[in-house]
Amino acid sequence: QVQLVQSGAEVKKPGASVKVSCKASGYTFTGYYMHWVRQAPGQGLEWMGWINPSSGATKYAQNFQGRVTMTRDMSISTAYMELSSLRSDDTAVFYCARDRSYSNSRLLFDFWGQGTLVTVSS
Amino acid sequence: DIVMTQSPDSLTVSLGERATISCKSSQNVFYSSNNKSYLTWYQQKPGQPPKLLIYWASTRESGVPDRFSGSGSGTDFTLTISTLQAEDVAVYYCQQYYSAPPTFGQGTRLEIK
């Protein structure tokens, strides 16, 4: 069964960086794009970008360009999302989510990680 | 970017009754080349990640109860829960995947009366 298991909650100071991991199991990691989605407390969903685990190619949403870096480690089937220059309004739950389409970015998400709460506070 | 607008923001329905949620896109999300609308619905229960319910506007994901149905085309879409169950209490989101960036509606909170 497909599982995406994310790293635990983080507390960071403004200006710092955070790196969240997403370990995939139950399917061929390199076959499906991985996306990251942000959800501020009590708010809606915001797409951050994707990584192609096979090639390492990335595409980032304009709102996060220059601050986000998505990487992967194929040897351990894990995707990472690093967000830098954190601000208080970056306080949110960050989700990884698998694209439903094999070897393509359909932008449709069929499996989600449990979420990682990142709190930015001085 | 395509703007997705849901209505209502919140909805209270009695058990066993029908719940209907609307989603409108600022641009057409229908591709005539494959006759598909690139519109999906998610359900998010408190403390949980979103769950894929429906894609291509009307195709239920495997394992989703048939009381959930989606309809619509072009820019206007509807999620219907035919007979509301207690476990359907959640926030529901529509999302377009017609073009990047994928964008979500603001969500509709569904509660039991």
Contacts between the chains, C-beta under 8 A, distances in Angstrom:
chain1	res1	chain2	res2	distance
A	44	B	93	6.8
A	44	B	104	5.6
A	44	B	105	7.4
A	44	B	106	5.1
A	44	B	107	5.2
A	45	B	42	8.0
A	45	B	50	6.8
A	45	B	93	6.0
A	45	B	95	7.5
A	45	B	104	4.4
A	45	B	107	7.9
A	46	B	104	7.5
A	47	B	101	5.2
A	47	B	102	5.0
A	47	B	103	7.3
A	47	B	104	7.7
A	59	B	100	6.9
A	61	B	101	4.9
A	62	B	101	7.4
A	95	B	49	5.5
A	95	B	50	7.7
A	97	B	49	7.7
A	97	B	50	7.9
A	100	B	52	7.5
A	100	B	55	7.2
A	105	B	100	7.9
A	106	B	97	6.1
A	107	B	97	3.8
A	107	B	100	6.3
A	107	B	102	4.1
A	108	B	40	5.7
A	108	B	52	7.6
A	108	B	55	5.7
A	108	B	95	8.0
A	108	B	97	4.7
A	108	B	102	7.8
A	109	B	42	7.9
A	109	B	50	7.5
A	109	B	52	6.6
A	110	B	52	5.1
A	110	B	61	7.2
A	112	B	49	3.7
A	112	B	50	5.9
A	112	B	51	7.5
A	113	B	49	6.6
A	114	B	48	7.9
A	114	B	49	6.2
A	115	B	49	5.6
